[in-house]
Each structure stands twice: as structure tokens, then as C-alpha cells.
Amino acid sequence: MGYIRNIRNYVGHEPILTAGVELFVFNDKDEILLQLRSDYNCWGFPGGSMELGETFEDVAI
């Protein structure tokens, strides 16, 4: 997250508007894929923030 980290250097904790992707991945048993987030130790959907030059498909991958 280099781009977002750089923006944070300028704006601190002020709100910023960013683009990102979250995925809902199901298997053949209709179970959903979750990931344990390292930032606040909770389960969530896989995803990420978009960096400059990326497409939404790049972010999803």
C-alpha cells in the first residue's frame, strides 16, 4: 500500500477517498472464503486498496 501510505503522510488521520475491491468467493458447498486480517485481527472478505496504475481486476487478483 505504498500510495495510500504516502497520502497518509500528508493528511494524517483525516478521511480520504480511495478505490478498492472486496471479493465474495464461494466453493461448491456454498462455503465462503474469509481471511484473518492482520491489521485488527478479525475475519473479513479478501480484498485490497487500489494503487496508481492498477485496474480493479489487478486489485482482485
Helices and strands as residue ranges (DSSP letters): H 2-11, E 20-22, E 35-36, E 43-44, E 47-49, H 56-60
